[in-house]
Amino acid sequence: MLRTDLPEIMTKTLPGPKAAKIIERREAVVPSAIRCAYPVVIEKGEGAMIEDVDGNKFLDWIGGVGVLNIGFSHPEVVEAVKAQADKYFHGMFNVVTHEGYVALAEKLARIAPVKGDKKKAFFANSGAEADENAVKIAKAFTKRPNIIVFSGAFHGRTLLTMSMTSKKAYAVDMGPLPNVFRAQFPYYYRNPEGMPQEKAVDYYIKSIEDVFEQCGAANTIAAVVVEPLQGEGGFIPAPIEWVKAVRQICDDNGILLVADEVQSGFCRTGRMFASEYWKEAGVMPDIIATAKSIAAGVPLSAIIAREEIMEAPAPGTIGGTYCGNPLACAASLKTIEIMERDHLAERSCEIGEKVMTRYRAMMEKYPVIGDVRGLGGMVGIEFVKDPLTKEPAPELTSAIIQSCAGMGLLVEGAGTYNNVIRFLAPLVMTDEQLEAGLNIFEKAIEANI
């Protein structure tokens, strides 16, 4: 059964002959800007495994870039979507009420760690839409025009979220918008040379204060938008001591704190939401924007906040045709049920501990590994040319990724300098698959140093 199989490459080359023909067809009709670096044409997916059209089997540690925390084609989610499809596919929520939307909003209002006693939620289709709607709501509530985001941030590819995203390779000839100001995210591995660790929080907080002085006064800032663990930026957790300081700045200045949990939500970091770690430390965001693993691969995203914030937008200014689609809501309700019942947050911690232990052992053996970091089952490993200078090694990182694919393991890069490999594997992966993947990963490092 594919769900429990191990990686196996059957063809002499990758892509195999059938996959190569489909990739050739893709290149003829799909813009090259929609890039794919992997020689894989999927035929079937189960659990953490992909079988391609040539019969090759790959262990997927990308998980649709964090979408497949409960794996490919979970049978119970498939049945839930089929049951909903038997009733109706679509009913625009601005026109007719459907109970799945209401039930999912109720569930997220109960479990999301945002400030306030009475919470409300609404839905969009993608992570970028969730982030954009979070900003719209923050502006409507505060009546302020500006927002603060951070170095290393990735928030999406719409015009607004592209402007919020740090890496401008995502915005060539397409933006950005004004009213988006940027401060420094606490990337402790790359602190300024000679900085004592105890001075780091003050240094990064000062960069926010510099925004107030140089870009927009504090009373013009609607929201500070933070990823609890940066994704594209290199899998860098936001230090709790820094989050507390940011929360205080927001409280002192009437600014809303938005947690972008698009990638870190739904058990990925060892909690249902990564901002539960914030709550455990005594602070919470005002708004959570989340997506990806919310519905096991059916397009859906959510925005959750307390009632007074959610009631700020004028009628008709939020929502959309497909937002909160019945099929997606059915998938999400079943997905969350499975996550809670099967203790996938705890499983994420188990997997993350095994990965971190193995990665740290590799770091002792291979000087090209500069840093290992993460939360739960969301782990980043950073490659450098020299452990002292910390010069990034993007070419090595790319070579390791390609070597892994050639041995049946799919991993993906990240990081400001394209020198981080992210671990985003489905949390239903078996222990045998995890061990096989770690062995392939180490072989790929050895083959390229």
C-alpha positions as CSV (number, residue, x, y, z in Angstrom):
1,M,0.0,0.0,0.0
2,L,1.4,3.4,-1.1
3,R,0.5,4.9,2.3
4,T,3.1,2.8,4.1
5,D,5.6,2.2,1.2
6,L,9.2,3.5,1.2
7,P,10.9,5.6,-1.5
8,E,11.8,3.7,-4.7
9,I,13.0,4.9,-8.1
10,M,12.1,2.5,-10.9
11,T,13.2,4.5,-14.0
12,K,16.8,4.9,-15.2
13,T,16.3,8.7,-15.4
14,L,14.2,11.3,-13.7
15,P,11.8,12.4,-15.0
16,G,10.8,9.0,-16.4
17,P,9.5,8.7,-20.0
18,K,5.8,9.3,-19.2
19,A,6.6,12.2,-16.8
20,A,9.0,13.8,-19.3
21,K,6.2,13.9,-22.0
22,I,3.8,15.6,-19.6
23,I,6.4,18.1,-18.4
24,E,7.1,18.9,-22.1
25,R,3.4,19.6,-22.6
26,R,3.4,21.8,-19.4
27,E,6.3,23.9,-20.8
28,A,4.4,24.5,-24.0
29,V,1.2,25.9,-22.4
30,V,2.1,27.1,-18.8
31,P,4.1,30.3,-18.1
32,S,7.7,29.5,-17.1
33,A,7.3,31.9,-14.2
34,I,5.2,29.2,-12.6
35,R,8.4,27.3,-11.8
36,C,8.7,23.6,-10.8
37,A,12.2,22.3,-9.9
38,Y,11.2,18.7,-9.4
39,P,11.1,15.9,-12.0
40,V,7.8,14.5,-10.7
41,V,4.4,14.1,-12.4
42,I,2.0,12.9,-9.6
43,E,-0.3,10.0,-10.4
44,K,-1.4,9.2,-6.8
45,G,-0.7,10.4,-3.3
46,E,-1.4,8.7,0.0
47,G,-0.1,9.7,3.4
48,A,3.4,11.1,3.0
49,M,4.0,9.3,-0.3
50,I,3.7,10.2,-4.0
51,E,3.6,7.7,-6.9
52,D,4.4,9.3,-10.2
53,V,3.1,8.3,-13.7
54,D,6.1,6.0,-14.2
55,G,5.7,4.1,-11.0
56,N,8.5,5.9,-9.0
57,K,7.7,6.4,-5.4
58,F,8.7,9.6,-3.5
59,L,8.6,10.4,0.2
60,D,7.2,14.0,0.3
61,W,8.8,16.3,2.9
62,I,7.3,19.3,1.2
63,G,3.6,18.4,1.8
64,G,2.3,20.8,-0.8
65,V,4.4,23.5,1.0
66,G,2.7,22.8,4.4
67,V,-0.8,21.9,3.1
68,L,-0.8,18.2,3.8
69,N,-0.2,17.9,7.5
70,I,-2.7,15.0,7.5
71,G,-1.2,13.6,4.3
72,F,-2.5,13.0,0.8
73,S,-6.0,11.7,0.3
74,H,-7.0,11.0,3.9
75,P,-9.9,8.5,3.5
76,E,-12.2,10.3,6.0
77,V,-11.7,13.7,4.4
78,V,-12.4,12.1,1.0
79,E,-15.7,10.7,2.4
80,A,-16.6,14.0,4.0
81,V,-16.1,15.9,0.7
82,K,-18.1,13.2,-1.2
83,A,-21.0,13.4,1.3
84,Q,-21.1,17.2,0.8
85,A,-20.9,16.9,-2.9
86,D,-24.0,14.7,-2.9
87,K,-25.9,17.7,-1.4
88,Y,-24.4,20.7,-3.3
89,F,-21.1,22.0,-4.4
90,H,-21.6,25.7,-3.9
91,G,-23.7,28.3,-2.1
92,M,-22.2,31.7,-1.9
93,F,-22.3,32.7,1.7
94,N,-23.3,36.3,0.9
95,V,-26.4,34.9,-0.7
96,V,-27.4,31.7,1.3
97,T,-26.3,30.4,4.6
98,H,-24.8,26.9,4.8
99,E,-24.2,25.2,8.1
100,G,-20.7,24.0,7.3
101,Y,-19.4,27.6,7.2
102,V,-21.2,28.4,10.5
103,A,-19.9,25.2,12.2
104,L,-16.3,25.8,11.1
105,A,-16.5,29.4,12.2
106,E,-17.7,28.2,15.6
107,K,-14.9,25.7,15.9
108,L,-12.2,28.2,15.0
109,A,-13.6,30.8,17.4
110,R,-13.3,28.2,20.1
111,I,-9.7,27.1,19.4
112,A,-7.9,30.1,18.0
113,P,-5.6,31.8,20.6
114,V,-6.6,35.4,19.8
115,K,-7.3,38.2,22.4
116,G,-10.9,38.6,23.4
117,D,-13.7,36.6,24.9
118,K,-16.1,36.5,22.0
119,K,-14.5,35.7,18.7
120,K,-15.7,35.6,15.1
121,A,-14.2,34.0,11.9
122,F,-14.7,34.2,8.2
123,F,-13.1,32.5,5.2
124,A,-11.2,33.2,2.0
125,N,-9.5,30.9,-0.5
126,S,-5.7,31.3,0.0
127,G,-3.1,32.4,2.5
128,A,-2.5,35.6,0.6
129,E,-6.2,36.4,0.8
130,A,-6.3,35.7,4.5
131,D,-3.3,38.0,5.1
132,E,-4.9,40.7,2.9
133,N,-8.2,40.5,4.7
134,A,-6.5,40.7,8.1
135,V,-4.9,43.9,7.0
136,K,-8.2,45.3,5.7
137,I,-9.9,44.5,9.0
138,A,-7.1,46.1,11.0
139,K,-7.3,49.2,8.9
140,A,-11.1,49.3,9.3
141,F,-10.8,48.9,13.0
142,T,-8.0,51.4,13.7
143,K,-8.8,53.9,10.9
144,R,-5.1,54.0,10.2
145,P,-3.3,53.6,6.8
146,N,0.0,51.9,7.5
147,I,1.3,48.5,8.5
148,I,4.7,47.1,9.6
149,V,6.1,43.8,8.3
150,F,9.6,42.3,8.7
151,S,12.7,41.3,6.9
152,G,12.5,37.7,5.7
153,A,8.7,37.8,5.6
154,F,6.6,36.0,3.0
155,H,2.9,36.8,3.0
156,G,1.8,36.1,-0.6
157,R,1.7,37.1,-4.2
158,T,-1.3,39.5,-4.5
159,L,-0.4,43.1,-4.9
160,L,-0.7,43.9,-1.2
161,T,0.9,40.7,0.1
162,M,3.6,40.9,-2.5
163,S,4.4,44.3,-1.1
164,M,4.4,42.9,2.4
165,T,6.8,40.1,1.3
166,S,10.4,40.8,1.9
167,K,12.1,39.1,-1.0
168,K,11.6,41.3,-4.0
169,A,12.3,38.4,-6.4
170,Y,8.6,37.8,-6.0
171,A,7.7,41.3,-7.1
172,V,9.8,41.9,-10.3
173,D,8.1,44.6,-12.4
174,M,4.9,44.3,-10.3
175,G,5.0,46.6,-7.3
176,P,5.2,47.4,-4.5
177,L,2.3,49.4,-2.9
178,P,3.0,52.2,-0.5
179,N,2.1,52.3,3.3
180,V,4.0,49.0,4.0
181,F,7.0,49.6,6.3
182,R,9.6,47.1,7.2
183,A,11.5,46.3,10.4
184,Q,14.1,43.7,11.3
185,F,13.0,40.2,12.2
186,P,15.1,38.6,15.0
187,Y,17.3,36.2,13.0
188,Y,19.6,35.3,15.9
189,Y,21.9,33.1,13.9
190,R,22.8,36.2,11.8
191,N,22.9,38.9,14.5
192,P,25.4,41.7,13.8
193,E,28.9,40.5,14.5
194,G,30.0,41.0,18.0
195,M,26.5,41.6,19.4
196,P,26.0,40.0,22.8
197,Q,22.9,37.8,22.8
198,E,21.4,39.7,25.8
199,K,21.3,42.8,23.6
200,A,19.5,41.2,20.6
201,V,15.9,41.9,21.7
202,D,16.6,45.6,22.2
203,Y,18.3,45.7,18.8
204,Y,15.4,44.3,16.9
205,I,12.8,46.2,18.9
206,K,14.7,49.4,18.1
207,S,14.2,48.7,14.4
208,I,10.4,49.0,15.0
209,E,10.9,52.2,16.8
210,D,13.0,53.4,13.9
211,V,10.0,52.8,11.6
212,F,7.9,55.1,13.8
213,E,10.6,57.8,13.5
214,Q,11.6,57.4,9.8
215,C,8.5,56.0,8.0
216,G,5.2,56.5,9.9
217,A,4.4,57.7,13.4
218,A,3.0,55.0,15.7
219,N,-0.5,56.5,15.6
220,T,-0.6,55.9,11.8
221,I,0.2,52.1,12.1
222,A,-2.9,49.9,11.9
223,A,-1.1,46.5,12.4
224,V,2.2,44.7,12.9
225,V,2.1,41.5,10.9
226,V,4.3,38.6,12.2
227,E,4.9,35.0,11.2
228,P,5.3,33.1,14.5
229,L,7.9,31.0,12.6
230,Q,9.0,32.5,9.3
231,G,8.5,30.2,6.4
232,E,10.1,31.4,3.2
233,G,12.5,33.5,5.3
234,G,14.3,30.4,6.5
235,F,12.2,28.7,9.2
236,I,13.2,31.1,11.9
237,P,11.0,31.1,15.1
238,A,10.1,34.4,16.5
239,P,11.7,34.5,20.0
240,I,9.1,34.7,22.7
241,E,10.9,37.5,24.5
242,W,10.7,39.5,21.3
243,V,7.1,38.7,20.8
244,K,6.3,40.0,24.3
245,A,8.1,43.2,23.5
246,V,6.2,43.6,20.2
247,R,2.9,42.9,22.0
248,Q,3.7,45.7,24.5
249,I,4.5,48.2,21.7
250,C,1.2,47.3,20.0
251,D,-0.7,47.8,23.3
252,D,1.0,51.1,24.1
253,N,0.2,52.5,20.6
254,G,-3.2,51.1,19.7
255,I,-1.8,48.8,17.0
256,L,-3.2,45.4,16.2
257,L,-0.9,42.4,16.3
258,V,-1.6,40.0,13.4
259,A,-0.1,36.5,13.4
260,D,0.4,35.1,9.9
261,E,-0.2,31.4,10.6
262,V,-0.7,30.4,7.0
263,Q,2.2,27.9,7.1
264,S,2.6,27.4,10.9
265,G,-1.0,26.5,11.7
266,F,-2.9,23.2,12.2
267,C,-0.4,21.2,14.3
268,R,2.6,22.0,12.2
269,T,4.7,23.3,15.1
270,G,3.5,21.0,17.9
271,R,0.4,23.1,18.7
272,M,-2.8,23.6,16.7
273,F,-1.6,27.1,16.2
274,A,2.0,28.3,16.7
275,S,0.7,31.3,18.5
276,E,-0.4,29.0,21.3
277,Y,3.2,29.2,22.4
278,W,2.6,32.9,22.7
279,K,-0.5,32.3,24.8
280,E,1.5,30.0,27.1
281,A,3.9,32.9,27.6
282,G,1.1,35.3,28.4
283,V,0.5,37.1,25.1
284,M,-1.8,36.6,22.2
285,P,-2.3,38.2,18.7
286,D,-5.4,40.3,17.9
287,I,-5.9,38.5,14.5
288,I,-4.9,35.2,13.2
289,A,-4.7,34.6,9.4
290,T,-4.3,30.9,8.5
291,A,-4.6,28.5,5.6
292,K,-2.6,25.7,4.0
293,S,-3.4,22.6,6.1
294,I,-6.8,23.9,7.2
295,A,-8.6,21.6,4.8
296,A,-6.1,18.9,3.7
297,G,-5.6,20.4,0.2
298,V,-9.0,21.9,-0.6
299,P,-8.6,25.7,-1.1
300,L,-9.6,27.5,2.1
301,S,-8.2,30.1,4.5
302,A,-9.5,31.8,7.6
303,I,-9.3,35.0,9.5
304,I,-10.1,35.0,13.3
305,A,-10.4,37.9,15.7
306,R,-12.5,39.2,18.5
307,E,-15.9,40.5,17.8
308,E,-15.2,44.3,18.0
309,I,-12.5,43.9,15.4
310,M,-14.5,41.7,13.1
311,E,-17.5,44.1,13.2
312,A,-15.4,47.1,12.0
313,P,-15.6,46.5,8.2
314,A,-18.5,48.1,6.4
315,P,-21.1,45.8,4.9
316,G,-20.0,44.2,1.7
317,T,-16.3,44.9,2.1
318,I,-15.2,41.4,2.9
319,G,-16.2,38.0,1.5
320,G,-16.3,36.7,-2.0
321,T,-17.8,34.2,-4.4
322,Y,-15.9,31.1,-3.4
323,C,-15.0,32.0,0.2
324,G,-16.0,29.3,2.6
325,N,-17.1,26.9,-0.2
326,P,-19.2,24.1,1.2
327,L,-16.8,21.4,0.0
328,A,-13.8,23.2,1.7
329,C,-15.7,23.6,4.9
330,A,-16.6,20.0,5.0
331,A,-13.0,19.0,4.4
332,S,-11.8,21.4,7.1
333,L,-14.2,20.2,9.8
334,K,-13.1,16.6,9.3
335,T,-9.4,17.6,9.1
336,I,-9.5,19.4,12.5
337,E,-11.5,16.5,14.0
338,I,-8.8,14.1,12.8
339,M,-6.0,16.3,14.1
340,E,-7.5,16.5,17.5
341,R,-8.5,12.8,17.7
342,D,-5.2,11.4,16.5
343,H,-3.1,13.9,18.5
344,L,-1.2,15.2,15.5
345,A,0.2,18.1,17.5
346,E,1.9,15.7,19.8
347,R,3.0,13.6,16.8
348,S,4.5,16.8,15.3
349,C,6.6,17.2,18.4
350,E,7.7,13.6,18.2
351,I,8.7,13.9,14.6
352,G,10.4,17.3,15.2
353,E,12.5,15.9,18.1
354,K,13.7,13.0,15.9
355,V,14.6,15.3,13.0
356,M,16.3,17.9,15.3
357,T,18.3,15.2,17.0
358,R,19.5,13.8,13.6
359,Y,20.1,17.2,12.1
360,R,22.2,18.2,15.1
361,A,24.3,15.1,14.8
362,M,24.8,15.9,11.1
363,M,25.9,19.4,12.1
364,E,28.6,17.9,14.3
365,K,29.8,15.8,11.3
366,Y,29.5,18.3,8.5
367,P,30.8,21.9,8.9
368,V,28.6,23.0,6.0
369,I,25.6,22.9,8.3
370,G,25.6,26.3,10.1
371,D,22.3,26.1,12.0
372,V,19.3,23.9,12.8
373,R,16.1,25.4,14.2
374,G,12.4,25.1,14.4
375,L,9.3,24.4,16.4
376,G,7.7,20.9,16.5
377,G,7.6,19.4,13.0
378,M,8.6,22.6,11.3
379,V,12.4,22.5,11.0
380,G,15.0,24.4,9.0
381,I,18.6,23.4,8.3
382,E,20.9,26.2,7.1
383,F,23.9,25.5,4.9
384,V,27.1,27.7,4.8
385,K,30.4,27.7,3.0
386,D,32.2,28.3,6.3
387,P,30.9,27.9,9.8
388,L,32.9,30.9,11.0
389,T,32.0,33.5,8.3
390,K,28.5,32.0,7.9
391,E,28.7,32.7,4.2
392,P,25.6,31.2,2.6
393,A,25.9,28.1,0.4
394,P,22.9,28.3,-2.0
395,E,24.6,26.2,-4.7
396,L,25.2,23.3,-2.2
397,T,21.7,23.6,-1.0
398,S,20.3,23.3,-4.5
399,A,22.5,20.3,-5.2
400,I,21.4,18.5,-2.1
401,I,17.7,19.1,-3.0
402,Q,18.3,17.6,-6.5
403,S,20.2,14.6,-5.0
404,C,17.4,13.9,-2.6
405,A,14.9,13.9,-5.5
406,G,17.1,11.5,-7.4
407,M,16.9,9.1,-4.4
408,G,13.1,9.4,-3.9
409,L,12.9,12.2,-1.3
410,L,11.3,15.6,-2.0
411,V,12.6,18.5,0.0
412,E,12.4,22.2,-0.6
413,G,14.6,25.2,-0.2
414,A,13.9,28.5,1.7
415,G,15.7,31.4,3.2
416,T,16.7,34.9,2.4
417,Y,19.9,33.5,0.8
418,N,18.4,30.3,-0.6
419,N,20.5,28.2,1.7
420,V,17.9,26.6,4.0
421,I,16.1,23.3,3.4
422,R,12.7,23.1,5.1
423,F,11.1,20.1,6.7
424,L,7.3,20.2,6.2
425,A,6.5,16.5,6.0
426,P,3.0,15.2,6.5
427,L,2.5,14.3,10.2
428,V,1.0,10.9,9.3
429,M,4.4,9.8,8.0
430,T,5.5,6.4,9.5
431,D,8.6,6.0,11.6
432,E,10.1,3.8,8.9
433,Q,9.5,6.5,6.3
434,L,11.0,9.2,8.5
435,E,14.1,7.0,9.1
436,A,14.4,6.3,5.3
437,G,14.1,10.0,4.5
438,L,16.7,11.0,7.1
439,N,19.1,8.4,5.6
440,I,18.6,9.7,2.1
441,F,19.0,13.3,3.3
442,E,22.4,12.5,4.9
443,K,23.5,10.6,1.8
444,A,22.7,13.6,-0.3
445,I,24.8,15.9,1.9
446,E,27.7,13.4,1.8
447,A,27.4,13.2,-2.0
448,N,27.8,17.0,-2.5
449,I,30.5,18.1,0.0
